[in-house]
Amino acid sequence: MTGPATGPRPVLVLTHAPHEGPGLIGRALAGTPYTLRTVLHQDAPRLPAAEDLAGLVVMGGAMDADDVAGHPGLAAERALLRAAVDADVPVLGVCLGAQLLALALGAGLHRRTAREVGFAPVDVVADDPVVGALGAVGSSPTVLHWHSDEVDLPPGATLLASSAVTEVQAFRAGSAVGLQFHPELDATMLDLWLATPDMTADLDEDEVAAIRAGGEQHLPALVPAAEKAFGAFADRVRARA
């Protein structure tokens, strides 16, 4: 059996917090069936087989990517990510999702070594259909960062973007792309984050004000670039569906 008998393969979007949904990724997938699931606290969640998916998207969250004891569902997410890459399923991991992807592919995680919160540039170092929509090789597009952990580059993966604080800002491993930063936000979603105590608990008033001002300055250019980036991912999903 190569896919669901009742229609096109769906996309599975795994989330870890109600305010960290797919955002612009969901908009890019318009017309393609996708399912949102959160399996963080399930010891043995029943997830679909990788070969039955048109695509897999794994979003962000505040937990550590290796905290399987506190969040047992992360183990199943990592297993599915590994299987999806092996099956050549289009995969997109954002922030925590990128870290889970890296761990699934054999990379290491480093806790609290790379705090970046706010709008700041990344250096694009290799061409890619997804990251290349945000900026050409040699450019430094400004994106939204919201993390303190970082990962090593998975064995055999291609580094796509870096920053002075975080070497692995984006990478490709076969059918999968990991983005440590957050291009999925538009102005409405940023407002939601800044109104969510779980997101701002570690920020002072000046940091919140700087992020709000950064959104006003950078999102008008970043959103259409991100829509193009996620459109490239969605094209690969539709080709498989």
MARDRENBA-164534 format. One record per atom (N, C-alpha, C): residue in three letters; x, y, z. Coordinates in steps of 0.2 Angstrom, whole numbers. Each point is the difference from the previous one (the first is absolute). Example, Ala and Ser with C-alpha at 12.3 -4.5 7.8 and 13.67 -1.06 7.14 Angstrom:
BEGIN
<"ALA", <66, -28, 39>>;
<"ALA", <-4, 6, 0>>;
<"ALA", <4, 6, 0>>;
<"SER", <-2, 5, -4>>;
<"SER", <4, 6, 1>>;
<"SER", <-4, 5, 3>>;
This chain:
BEGIN
<"MET", <4, -6, 0>>;
<"MET", <-4, 6, 0>>;
<"MET", <4, 6, 0>>;
<"THR", <-1, 5, -5>>;
<"THR", <5, 6, 0>>;
<"THR", <-3, 6, 2>>;
<"GLY", <-6, 0, 2>>;
<"GLY", <-4, 6, 3>>;
<"GLY", <-7, -2, 2>>;
<"PRO", <-3, 5, 3>>;
<"PRO", <-7, -1, 2>>;
<"PRO", <-4, -2, -6>>;
<"ALA", <-5, -4, 1>>;
<"ALA", <-4, -2, -5>>;
<"ALA", <-6, 5, -2>>;
<"THR", <-1, 4, 4>>;
<"THR", <-6, 4, 0>>;
<"THR", <2, 7, -4>>;
<"GLY", <6, 1, -2>>;
<"GLY", <2, 7, -3>>;
<"GLY", <7, 1, 1>>;
<"PRO", <2, 6, -2>>;
<"PRO", <7, 2, 1>>;
<"PRO", <3, -1, 7>>;
<"ARG", <6, -1, 0>>;
<"ARG", <4, 0, 6>>;
<"ARG", <-1, 7, 4>>;
<"PRO", <-1, 0, 6>>;
<"PRO", <0, 6, 4>>;
<"PRO", <7, 2, 3>>;
<"VAL", <0, 6, 2>>;
<"VAL", <6, 3, 4>>;
<"VAL", <-2, -1, 7>>;
<"LEU", <5, -2, 4>>;
<"LEU", <-1, 0, 7>>;
<"LEU", <4, 6, 3>>;
<"VAL", <-3, 4, 4>>;
<"VAL", <3, 6, 3>>;
<"VAL", <0, -2, 8>>;
<"LEU", <6, 0, 3>>;
<"LEU", <1, -2, 7>>;
<"LEU", <2, 7, 4>>;
<"THR", <-5, 1, 5>>;
<"THR", <1, 7, 3>>;
<"THR", <2, -2, 8>>;
<"HIS", <2, 5, 3>>;
<"HIS", <2, -1, 7>>;
<"HIS", <-2, 5, 5>>;
<"ALA", <-4, 5, -3>>;
<"ALA", <-3, 5, 4>>;
<"ALA", <-5, 3, -4>>;
<"PRO", <-6, 2, 3>>;
<"PRO", <-6, 3, -4>>;
<"PRO", <2, 6, -4>>;
<"HIS", <5, 4, 3>>;
<"HIS", <1, 7, -4>>;
<"HIS", <6, -1, -5>>;
<"GLU", <2, -6, -1>>;
<"GLU", <6, -2, -4>>;
<"GLU", <-3, -4, -6>>;
<"GLY", <-5, 2, -3>>;
<"GLY", <-3, -3, -6>>;
<"GLY", <4, 1, -6>>;
<"PRO", <-2, -3, -6>>;
<"PRO", <3, 0, -6>>;
<"PRO", <1, 7, -3>>;
<"GLY", <-5, 5, 1>>;
<"GLY", <0, 7, -2>>;
<"GLY", <1, 0, -8>>;
<"LEU", <5, 3, -3>>;
<"LEU", <0, 1, -7>>;
<"LEU", <1, -7, -4>>;
<"ILE", <2, -5, 4>>;
<"ILE", <1, -7, -3>>;
<"ILE", <-7, -2, -2>>;
<"GLY", <-4, 0, 5>>;
<"GLY", <-7, -2, -2>>;
<"GLY", <-3, 4, -5>>;
<"ARG", <1, 6, -1>>;
<"ARG", <-2, 4, -6>>;
<"ARG", <2, -3, -6>>;
<"ALA", <7, -2, 0>>;
<"ALA", <3, -2, -6>>;
<"ALA", <-3, -7, -2>>;
<"LEU", <-2, -4, 5>>;
<"LEU", <-3, -6, -1>>;
<"LEU", <-7, 0, -2>>;
<"ALA", <-3, 6, -1>>;
<"ALA", <-7, 0, -2>>;
<"ALA", <-2, -4, -6>>;
<"GLY", <-5, -4, 1>>;
<"GLY", <-2, -5, -5>>;
<"GLY", <2, -7, 1>>;
<"THR", <5, 0, 4>>;
<"THR", <3, -7, 2>>;
<"THR", <-2, -2, 7>>;
<"PRO", <-3, -6, 0>>;
<"PRO", <-3, -2, 7>>;
<"PRO", <6, -1, 5>>;
<"TYR", <-1, 3, 6>>;
<"TYR", <5, -1, 5>>;
<"TYR", <-3, 0, 7>>;
<"THR", <3, -4, 4>>;
<"THR", <-2, -1, 7>>;
<"THR", <4, 3, 5>>;
<"LEU", <-2, 3, 5>>;
<"LEU", <4, 3, 6>>;
<"LEU", <-1, -5, 5>>;
<"ARG", <6, -2, 3>>;
<"ARG", <0, -4, 6>>;
<"ARG", <5, 2, 5>>;
<"THR", <-1, -2, 7>>;
<"THR", <4, 2, 5>>;
<"THR", <1, -7, 4>>;
<"VAL", <6, -3, 0>>;
<"VAL", <1, -6, 3>>;
<"VAL", <5, 0, 6>>;
<"LEU", <2, 6, 2>>;
<"LEU", <5, 1, 5>>;
<"LEU", <0, -5, 6>>;
<"HIS", <-6, -1, 3>>;
<"HIS", <-1, -3, 6>>;
<"HIS", <-2, -8, -1>>;
<"GLN", <0, -2, -6>>;
<"GLN", <-2, -7, -1>>;
<"GLN", <6, -5, 0>>;
<"ASP", <0, -5, 4>>;
<"ASP", <5, -5, 0>>;
<"ASP", <1, -3, -7>>;
<"ALA", <-5, -2, -3>>;
<"ALA", <0, -4, -6>>;
<"ALA", <-5, 3, -5>>;
<"PRO", <0, 6, -3>>;
<"PRO", <-5, 3, -4>>;
<"PRO", <0, -4, -7>>;
<"ARG", <-6, -1, -2>>;
<"ARG", <-1, -3, -6>>;
<"ARG", <0, 5, -6>>;
<"LEU", <6, 0, -3>>;
<"LEU", <1, 4, -6>>;
<"LEU", <0, -4, -6>>;
<"PRO", <-2, 4, -6>>;
<"PRO", <0, -4, -6>>;
<"PRO", <7, -2, -2>>;
<"ALA", <0, -5, -5>>;
<"ALA", <7, -2, -3>>;
<"ALA", <2, 6, -4>>;
<"ALA", <7, 0, 0>>;
<"ALA", <2, 6, -4>>;
<"ALA", <-2, -1, -8>>;
<"GLU", <0, -6, -2>>;
<"GLU", <-1, 0, -8>>;
<"GLU", <-7, 1, -1>>;
<"ASP", <-5, 1, 5>>;
<"ASP", <-7, 2, -1>>;
<"ASP", <-1, 7, 0>>;
<"LEU", <6, 4, 1>>;
<"LEU", <-1, 8, 0>>;
<"LEU", <3, 3, -6>>;
<"ALA", <-4, 5, -2>>;
<"ALA", <3, 5, -5>>;
<"ALA", <5, 4, 2>>;
<"GLY", <0, 2, 7>>;
<"GLY", <5, 4, 3>>;
<"GLY", <0, 0, 7>>;
<"LEU", <5, 2, 4>>;
<"LEU", <0, 0, 7>>;
<"LEU", <3, 7, 2>>;
<"VAL", <-4, 4, 4>>;
<"VAL", <2, 6, 3>>;
<"VAL", <1, -1, 8>>;
<"VAL", <5, 3, 3>>;
<"VAL", <1, -1, 7>>;
<"VAL", <2, 7, 2>>;
<"MET", <-5, 3, 5>>;
<"MET", <1, 7, 2>>;
<"MET", <4, 1, 6>>;
<"GLY", <0, 6, 3>>;
<"GLY", <4, 2, 6>>;
<"GLY", <-4, -2, 6>>;
<"GLY", <4, 2, 6>>;
<"GLY", <-2, -1, 6>>;
<"GLY", <5, 1, 5>>;
<"ALA", <-2, 1, 6>>;
<"ALA", <5, 3, 5>>;
<"ALA", <4, -6, 4>>;
<"MET", <-2, -6, -1>>;
<"MET", <4, -6, 3>>;
<"MET", <6, -1, -4>>;
<"ASP", <5, -4, 4>>;
<"ASP", <6, -2, -3>>;
<"ASP", <-1, -6, -5>>;
<"ALA", <3, 0, -5>>;
<"ALA", <-1, -5, -5>>;
<"ALA", <2, -7, 2>>;
<"ASP", <4, -1, 5>>;
<"ASP", <2, -6, 3>>;
<"ASP", <-3, -2, 6>>;
<"ASP", <-5, 4, 2>>;
<"ASP", <-4, -2, 7>>;
<"ASP", <-5, -5, -1>>;
<"VAL", <2, -6, -2>>;
<"VAL", <-5, -5, -1>>;
<"VAL", <-3, -2, 7>>;
<"ALA", <3, 0, 5>>;
<"ALA", <-2, -2, 7>>;
<"ALA", <-6, 5, 2>>;
<"GLY", <0, 6, -2>>;
<"GLY", <-5, 5, 2>>;
<"GLY", <-5, 0, -6>>;
<"HIS", <1, -1, -6>>;
<"HIS", <-4, 0, -5>>;
<"HIS", <1, -6, -5>>;
<"PRO", <-3, -6, 2>>;
<"PRO", <2, -6, -3>>;
<"PRO", <-2, -1, -7>>;
<"GLY", <-5, 4, -2>>;
<"GLY", <-2, 0, -7>>;
<"GLY", <5, 3, -5>>;
<"LEU", <5, 3, 2>>;
<"LEU", <6, 3, -4>>;
<"LEU", <4, -6, -3>>;
<"ALA", <0, -6, 4>>;
<"ALA", <3, -6, -3>>;
<"ALA", <-3, -2, -7>>;
<"ALA", <-7, 0, 1>>;
<"ALA", <-4, -2, -6>>;
<"ALA", <1, 5, -6>>;
<"GLU", <0, 6, 2>>;
<"GLU", <1, 5, -6>>;
<"GLU", <7, -1, -3>>;
<"ARG", <5, -1, 4>>;
<"ARG", <7, -1, -3>>;
<"ARG", <0, -6, -4>>;
<"ALA", <-3, -6, 2>>;
<"ALA", <0, -6, -4>>;
<"ALA", <-4, 2, -7>>;
<"LEU", <-5, 3, 0>>;
<"LEU", <-4, 2, -6>>;
<"LEU", <4, 4, -4>>;
<"LEU", <4, 5, 3>>;
<"LEU", <4, 4, -5>>;
<"LEU", <5, -4, -3>>;
<"ARG", <3, -4, 3>>;
<"ARG", <5, -4, -3>>;
<"ARG", <-3, -5, -5>>;
<"ALA", <-5, -3, 1>>;
<"ALA", <-4, -4, -5>>;
<"ALA", <-2, 4, -6>>;
<"ALA", <-2, 7, 1>>;
<"ALA", <-2, 4, -5>>;
<"ALA", <6, 2, -5>>;
<"VAL", <6, 1, 3>>;
<"VAL", <5, 2, -4>>;
<"VAL", <2, -7, -4>>;
<"ASP", <0, -5, 3>>;
<"ASP", <2, -6, -3>>;
<"ASP", <-5, -2, -6>>;
<"ALA", <-6, 2, 1>>;
<"ALA", <-5, -1, -5>>;
<"ALA", <-1, 5, -6>>;
<"ASP", <5, 5, 1>>;
<"ASP", <0, 6, -5>>;
<"ASP", <-7, 4, 1>>;
<"VAL", <-2, 1, 6>>;
<"VAL", <-6, 4, 1>>;
<"VAL", <2, 7, 1>>;
<"PRO", <-3, 5, -3>>;
<"PRO", <2, 7, 1>>;
<"PRO", <-2, 1, 8>>;
<"VAL", <6, 3, 3>>;
<"VAL", <-1, 1, 7>>;
<"VAL", <2, 8, 1>>;
<"LEU", <-3, 3, 5>>;
<"LEU", <2, 7, 2>>;
<"LEU", <0, 0, 7>>;
<"GLY", <5, 2, 3>>;
<"GLY", <1, 0, 8>>;
<"GLY", <1, 7, 1>>;
<"VAL", <-3, 3, 5>>;
<"VAL", <1, 7, 2>>;
<"VAL", <2, 1, 7>>;
<"CYS", <5, 3, 2>>;
<"CYS", <3, 1, 7>>;
<"CYS", <0, -7, 3>>;
<"LEU", <-4, -1, 5>>;
<"LEU", <0, -7, 4>>;
<"LEU", <0, -5, -6>>;
<"GLY", <-5, 1, -5>>;
<"GLY", <0, -5, -5>>;
<"GLY", <6, -1, -4>>;
<"ALA", <4, 5, -1>>;
<"ALA", <7, -1, -3>>;
<"ALA", <5, -4, 5>>;
<"GLN", <-1, 2, 6>>;
<"GLN", <4, -4, 5>>;
<"GLN", <-1, -7, 0>>;
<"LEU", <-7, -2, 0>>;
<"LEU", <-2, -7, 0>>;
<"LEU", <2, -3, -6>>;
<"LEU", <0, 3, -6>>;
<"LEU", <2, -3, -6>>;
<"LEU", <8, -1, 0>>;
<"ALA", <4, 5, 3>>;
<"ALA", <7, -1, 1>>;
<"ALA", <1, -6, 4>>;
<"LEU", <-3, -1, 6>>;
<"LEU", <1, -5, 4>>;
<"LEU", <-2, -7, -3>>;
<"ALA", <-5, 0, -4>>;
<"ALA", <-2, -6, -3>>;
<"ALA", <5, -3, -5>>;
<"LEU", <4, 5, -3>>;
<"LEU", <5, -1, -5>>;
<"LEU", <7, -1, 3>>;
<"GLY", <0, 0, 7>>;
<"GLY", <6, -2, 3>>;
<"GLY", <5, 6, 2>>;
<"ALA", <-3, 6, 0>>;
<"ALA", <4, 6, 3>>;
<"ALA", <-1, 1, 7>>;
<"GLY", <4, 4, 3>>;
<"GLY", <0, 1, 7>>;
<"GLY", <-4, 7, 2>>;
<"LEU", <-3, 0, 6>>;
<"LEU", <-3, 6, 2>>;
<"LEU", <4, 3, 5>>;
<"HIS", <0, 7, 0>>;
<"HIS", <4, 4, 5>>;
<"HIS", <-5, 5, 4>>;
<"ARG", <-1, -2, 6>>;
<"ARG", <-5, 5, 4>>;
<"ARG", <3, 6, 2>>;
<"ARG", <-4, 6, -1>>;
<"ARG", <1, 6, 3>>;
<"ARG", <7, 3, -2>>;
<"THR", <2, -2, -6>>;
<"THR", <7, 3, -3>>;
<"THR", <-1, 5, -5>>;
<"ALA", <-7, 2, -2>>;
<"ALA", <0, 4, -6>>;
<"ALA", <-7, 4, 0>>;
<"ARG", <0, 4, 5>>;
<"ARG", <-7, 4, 1>>;
<"ARG", <0, 5, -5>>;
<"GLU", <-6, 0, -4>>;
<"GLU", <-1, 5, -5>>;
<"GLU", <-8, 1, 0>>;
<"VAL", <-2, 6, 2>>;
<"VAL", <-7, 2, 0>>;
<"VAL", <-1, 7, -3>>;
<"GLY", <-4, 0, -5>>;
<"GLY", <-1, 6, -4>>;
<"GLY", <2, 0, -7>>;
<"PHE", <-1, 5, -3>>;
<"PHE", <2, 1, -8>>;
<"PHE", <7, 1, 0>>;
<"ALA", <4, -4, -4>>;
<"ALA", <7, 0, -2>>;
<"ALA", <1, -4, -6>>;
<"PRO", <6, 2, -3>>;
<"PRO", <1, -3, -7>>;
<"PRO", <3, -7, 1>>;
<"VAL", <-1, -4, -5>>;
<"VAL", <4, -7, -1>>;
<"VAL", <4, 1, -7>>;
<"ASP", <5, -3, 0>>;
<"ASP", <4, 0, -6>>;
<"ASP", <-1, -7, -4>>;
<"VAL", <-3, 1, -6>>;
<"VAL", <-2, -5, -5>>;
<"VAL", <7, -3, -3>>;
<"VAL", <2, -6, 1>>;
<"VAL", <6, -3, -2>>;
<"VAL", <0, -5, -6>>;
<"ALA", <-6, -2, -1>>;
<"ALA", <-1, -5, -6>>;
<"ALA", <-7, 1, -3>>;
<"ASP", <-1, -2, -6>>;
<"ASP", <-6, 1, -4>>;
<"ASP", <-5, -6, 2>>;
<"ASP", <-6, 2, 0>>;
<"ASP", <-5, -5, 2>>;
<"ASP", <-7, 3, -2>>;
<"PRO", <-5, -4, -2>>;
<"PRO", <-6, 3, -2>>;
<"PRO", <-4, 3, 5>>;
<"VAL", <1, -2, 6>>;
<"VAL", <-4, 3, 6>>;
<"VAL", <4, 6, 3>>;
<"VAL", <6, -1, 2>>;
<"VAL", <3, 5, 3>>;
<"VAL", <2, 5, -5>>;
<"GLY", <1, -2, -6>>;
<"GLY", <2, 5, -5>>;
<"GLY", <-5, 5, -2>>;
<"ALA", <-6, -1, 2>>;
<"ALA", <-6, 4, -1>>;
<"ALA", <1, 6, 5>>;
<"LEU", <3, -1, 6>>;
<"LEU", <1, 5, 5>>;
<"LEU", <6, 5, -2>>;
<"GLY", <5, -3, -4>>;
<"GLY", <6, 4, -2>>;
<"GLY", <4, -4, -4>>;
<"ALA", <4, 3, -4>>;
<"ALA", <4, -4, -5>>;
<"ALA", <7, -1, 4>>;
<"VAL", <4, -5, -2>>;
<"VAL", <6, -1, 3>>;
<"VAL", <4, 6, 0>>;
<"GLY", <3, 1, 6>>;
<"GLY", <4, 6, 1>>;
<"GLY", <-4, 6, 3>>;
<"SER", <-7, -1, 1>>;
<"SER", <-4, 5, 3>>;
<"SER", <-1, -1, 7>>;
<"SER", <-3, 5, 4>>;
<"SER", <-1, -1, 7>>;
<"SER", <-7, 3, 1>>;
<"PRO", <-5, -4, -1>>;
<"PRO", <-7, 2, 1>>;
<"PRO", <-1, 0, 8>>;
<"THR", <-4, 5, 2>>;
<"THR", <-2, 0, 7>>;
<"THR", <-6, -4, 1>>;
<"VAL", <0, -4, 5>>;
<"VAL", <-5, -5, 2>>;
<"VAL", <-1, 1, 8>>;
<"LEU", <-5, -4, 2>>;
<"LEU", <-2, 0, 7>>;
<"LEU", <3, -6, 3>>;
<"HIS", <4, 1, 6>>;
<"HIS", <3, -5, 4>>;
<"HIS", <-4, 0, 6>>;
<"TRP", <0, -7, 3>>;
<"TRP", <-3, 0, 7>>;
<"TRP", <2, -7, 3>>;
<"HIS", <7, 0, 1>>;
<"HIS", <2, -7, 3>>;
<"HIS", <6, 2, 4>>;
<"SER", <2, -6, 4>>;
<"SER", <6, 1, 4>>;
<"SER", <5, -7, -1>>;
<"ASP", <-3, -5, -3>>;
<"ASP", <4, -6, -1>>;
<"ASP", <2, 0, -8>>;
<"GLU", <5, -4, -1>>;
<"GLU", <2, -1, -7>>;
<"GLU", <2, -7, -1>>;
<"VAL", <0, -2, -7>>;
<"VAL", <2, -7, -2>>;
<"VAL", <7, 1, -4>>;
<"ASP", <3, -6, 0>>;
<"ASP", <5, -1, -5>>;
<"ASP", <-3, -2, -7>>;
<"LEU", <4, 1, -5>>;
<"LEU", <-2, -2, -7>>;
<"LEU", <-1, -7, 0>>;
<"PRO", <-5, -3, -2>>;
<"PRO", <-1, -7, -1>>;
<"PRO", <5, -3, -5>>;
<"PRO", <3, -6, 1>>;
<"PRO", <4, -3, -4>>;
<"PRO", <-3, -1, -7>>;
<"GLY", <4, 3, -5>>;
<"GLY", <-2, 0, -7>>;
<"GLY", <-5, 5, -2>>;
<"ALA", <-2, 4, 5>>;
<"ALA", <-5, 6, -2>>;
<"ALA", <4, 6, -3>>;
<"THR", <-3, 4, -3>>;
<"THR", <3, 6, -3>>;
<"THR", <-2, 6, 4>>;
<"LEU", <5, 4, 2>>;
<"LEU", <-2, 6, 4>>;
<"LEU", <-2, 6, -5>>;
<"LEU", <-6, 3, 2>>;
<"LEU", <-3, 5, -5>>;
<"LEU", <0, 7, 3>>;
<"ALA", <0, 1, 7>>;
<"ALA", <1, 6, 2>>;
<"ALA", <3, 0, 7>>;
<"SER", <3, 5, 2>>;
<"SER", <4, 1, 7>>;
<"SER", <-1, 7, 2>>;
<"SER", <1, 1, 7>>;
<"SER", <1, 6, 3>>;
<"SER", <6, 0, 4>>;
<"ALA", <1, 6, 3>>;
<"ALA", <6, 1, 4>>;
<"ALA", <-1, -4, 7>>;
<"VAL", <-6, -1, 2>>;
<"VAL", <-1, -3, 6>>;
<"VAL", <-2, -8, -1>>;
<"THR", <-3, -1, -5>>;
<"THR", <-2, -7, -2>>;
<"THR", <2, -2, -6>>;
<"GLU", <5, -5, 0>>;
<"GLU", <3, -2, -7>>;
<"GLU", <-5, -3, -4>>;
<"VAL", <-4, -5, 3>>;
<"VAL", <-5, -4, -5>>;
<"VAL", <-7, 4, 1>>;
<"GLN", <-1, 5, -4>>;
<"GLN", <-7, 3, -1>>;
<"GLN", <-4, -3, -4>>;
<"ALA", <2, -4, -5>>;
<"ALA", <-4, -3, -5>>;
<"ALA", <4, -6, -3>>;
<"PHE", <-3, -5, -2>>;
<"PHE", <4, -6, -3>>;
<"PHE", <-5, -4, -4>>;
<"ARG", <3, -3, -5>>;
<"ARG", <-4, -5, -4>>;
<"ARG", <3, -7, 1>>;
<"ALA", <-4, -5, 0>>;
<"ALA", <2, -7, 0>>;
<"ALA", <-5, -4, -4>>;
<"GLY", <2, -1, -6>>;
<"GLY", <-5, -3, -5>>;
<"GLY", <-6, 4, -1>>;
<"SER", <-6, -3, 2>>;
<"SER", <-6, 3, -1>>;
<"SER", <-2, 4, 5>>;
<"ALA", <4, 1, 5>>;
<"ALA", <-2, 4, 6>>;
<"ALA", <4, 7, 1>>;
<"VAL", <-3, 5, 2>>;
<"VAL", <3, 6, 2>>;
<"VAL", <-1, 2, 7>>;
<"GLY", <5, 2, 4>>;
<"GLY", <-1, 2, 7>>;
<"GLY", <1, 8, 0>>;
<"LEU", <-4, 3, 3>>;
<"LEU", <1, 8, 1>>;
<"LEU", <0, 1, 7>>;
<"GLN", <5, 3, 3>>;
<"GLN", <1, 1, 7>>;
<"GLN", <-4, 7, 2>>;
<"PHE", <-1, 4, -5>>;
<"PHE", <-4, 6, 1>>;
<"PHE", <-7, -1, -2>>;
<"HIS", <-4, 6, 0>>;
<"HIS", <-7, -1, -1>>;
<"HIS", <-3, 5, -5>>;
<"PRO", <0, -3, -6>>;
<"PRO", <-3, 4, -6>>;
<"PRO", <-7, -1, -1>>;
<"GLU", <-3, -4, 5>>;
<"GLU", <-7, -1, -1>>;
<"GLU", <-5, 5, 3>>;
<"LEU", <3, 5, 3>>;
<"LEU", <-5, 5, 3>>;
<"LEU", <-1, 6, -4>>;
<"ASP", <-7, 2, 0>>;
<"ASP", <-2, 6, -3>>;
<"ASP", <-1, 5, 6>>;
<"ALA", <-2, 6, -1>>;
<"ALA", <-1, 5, 5>>;
<"ALA", <-5, -3, 6>>;
<"THR", <-6, -3, -2>>;
<"THR", <-5, -2, 4>>;
<"THR", <3, -6, 5>>;
<"MET", <4, -4, -3>>;
<"MET", <3, -5, 4>>;
<"MET", <5, 2, 5>>;
<"LEU", <4, 5, -2>>;
<"LEU", <5, 4, 4>>;
<"LEU", <-4, 3, 6>>;
<"ASP", <-5, 3, -2>>;
<"ASP", <-4, 3, 6>>;
<"ASP", <-2, -5, 5>>;
<"LEU", <-2, -6, -2>>;
<"LEU", <-2, -5, 4>>;
<"LEU", <5, -2, 4>>;
<"TRP", <6, -1, -3>>;
<"TRP", <6, -2, 4>>;
<"TRP", <2, 5, 6>>;
<"LEU", <-1, 6, -2>>;
<"LEU", <2, 6, 5>>;
<"LEU", <-5, 0, 5>>;
<"ALA", <-6, -2, -1>>;
<"ALA", <-5, 0, 5>>;
<"ALA", <-1, -7, 4>>;
<"THR", <5, -4, -1>>;
<"THR", <0, -7, 3>>;
<"THR", <5, 0, 5>>;
<"PRO", <-2, -1, 7>>;
<"PRO", <5, 0, 5>>;
<"PRO", <6, -5, -1>>;
<"ASP", <-2, -6, -2>>;
<"ASP", <5, -5, -1>>;
<"ASP", <6, 2, -5>>;
<"MET", <-2, 5, -4>>;
<"MET", <5, 2, -5>>;
<"MET", <4, 6, 2>>;
<"THR", <-3, 4, 5>>;
<"THR", <4, 6, 2>>;
<"THR", <2, 0, 7>>;
<"ALA", <-1, -6, 3>>;
<"ALA", <2, 0, 8>>;
<"ALA", <7, 2, 1>>;
<"ASP", <5, -2, -5>>;
<"ASP", <7, 1, 1>>;
<"ASP", <2, 7, -3>>;
<"LEU", <-4, 4, -3>>;
<"LEU", <1, 6, -3>>;
<"LEU", <-1, 6, 4>>;
<"ASP", <4, 5, 0>>;
<"ASP", <-2, 6, 3>>;
<"ASP", <-4, 5, -4>>;
<"GLU", <-2, 5, 2>>;
<"GLU", <-4, 5, -4>>;
<"GLU", <3, 2, -6>>;
<"ASP", <7, 2, 1>>;
<"ASP", <3, 2, -6>>;
<"ASP", <1, -5, -6>>;
<"GLU", <1, -6, 2>>;
<"GLU", <0, -5, -5>>;
<"GLU", <-6, -1, -3>>;
<"VAL", <-6, 0, 3>>;
<"VAL", <-6, -1, -3>>;
<"VAL", <-1, 6, -5>>;
<"ALA", <1, 6, 2>>;
<"ALA", <-1, 6, -4>>;
<"ALA", <5, -1, -6>>;
<"ALA", <6, -2, 1>>;
<"ALA", <4, -1, -6>>;
<"ALA", <-3, -5, -5>>;
<"ILE", <-2, -5, 2>>;
<"ILE", <-3, -5, -4>>;
<"ILE", <-6, 2, -4>>;
<"ARG", <-4, 4, 4>>;
<"ARG", <-6, 3, -3>>;
<"ARG", <2, 5, -6>>;
<"ALA", <5, 4, 2>>;
<"ALA", <2, 5, -5>>;
<"ALA", <4, -4, -6>>;
<"GLY", <3, -5, 1>>;
<"GLY", <3, -4, -5>>;
<"GLY", <-5, -3, -5>>;
<"GLY", <-6, -2, 3>>;
<"GLY", <-5, -3, -4>>;
<"GLY", <-3, 5, -5>>;
<"GLU", <-1, 6, 3>>;
<"GLU", <-2, 6, -4>>;
<"GLU", <5, 1, -6>>;
<"GLN", <6, 0, 2>>;
<"GLN", <5, 1, -5>>;
<"GLN", <1, -5, -5>>;
<"HIS", <1, -6, 2>>;
<"HIS", <2, -6, -4>>;
<"HIS", <-5, -4, -3>>;
<"LEU", <-6, -1, 3>>;
<"LEU", <-5, -5, -3>>;
<"LEU", <-3, 2, -6>>;
<"PRO", <-1, 7, -2>>;
<"PRO", <-2, 1, -7>>;
<"PRO", <4, -3, -6>>;
<"ALA", <6, -1, 1>>;
<"ALA", <4, -3, -5>>;
<"ALA", <1, -7, 2>>;
<"LEU", <0, -2, 6>>;
<"LEU", <2, -7, 2>>;
<"LEU", <-6, -5, -2>>;
<"VAL", <-6, 3, 1>>;
<"VAL", <-6, -5, -1>>;
<"VAL", <-1, -2, -7>>;
<"PRO", <1, 4, -5>>;
<"PRO", <-1, -2, -7>>;
<"PRO", <6, -5, -2>>;
<"ALA", <6, 2, 3>>;
<"ALA", <6, -5, -1>>;
<"ALA", <-2, -7, 3>>;
<"ALA", <-2, 0, 6>>;
<"ALA", <-2, -6, 3>>;
<"ALA", <-5, -4, -4>>;
<"GLU", <-5, 4, -2>>;
<"GLU", <-6, -3, -4>>;
<"GLU", <3, -4, -6>>;
<"LYS", <5, 3, -3>>;
<"LYS", <4, -3, -6>>;
<"LYS", <4, -6, 2>>;
<"ALA", <3, 0, 6>>;
<"ALA", <4, -5, 3>>;
<"ALA", <-5, -6, 1>>;
<"PHE", <-5, 1, 4>>;
<"PHE", <-5, -5, 1>>;
<"PHE", <-3, -3, -6>>;
<"GLY", <-1, 4, -5>>;
<"GLY", <-3, -2, -6>>;
<"GLY", <4, -5, -3>>;
<"ALA", <7, 1, 0>>;
<"ALA", <4, -5, -3>>;
<"ALA", <0, -7, 4>>;
<"PHE", <-1, 0, 6>>;
<"PHE", <-1, -6, 4>>;
<"PHE", <-7, -3, -2>>;
<"ALA", <-5, 4, 0>>;
<"ALA", <-7, -2, -2>>;
<"ALA", <0, -3, -7>>;
<"ASP", <4, 2, -5>>;
<"ASP", <0, -3, -6>>;
<"ASP", <3, -7, 0>>;
<"ARG", <5, -1, 4>>;
<"ARG", <2, -7, 1>>;
<"ARG", <-5, -4, 3>>;
<"VAL", <-3, 2, 5>>;
<"VAL", <-6, -3, 3>>;
<"VAL", <-5, -2, -5>>;
<"ARG", <-2, 4, -4>>;
<"ARG", <-6, -1, -5>>;
<"ARG", <3, -5, -5>>;
<"ALA", <6, 0, -2>>;
<"ALA", <3, -5, -4>>;
<"ALA", <-1, -7, 2>>;
<"ARG", <1, 0, 7>>;
<"ARG", <0, -7, 3>>;
<"ARG", <-7, -2, 2>>;
<"ALA", <-5, 5, 1>>;
<"ALA", <-7, -2, 2>>;
<"ALA", <-3, -4, -5>>;
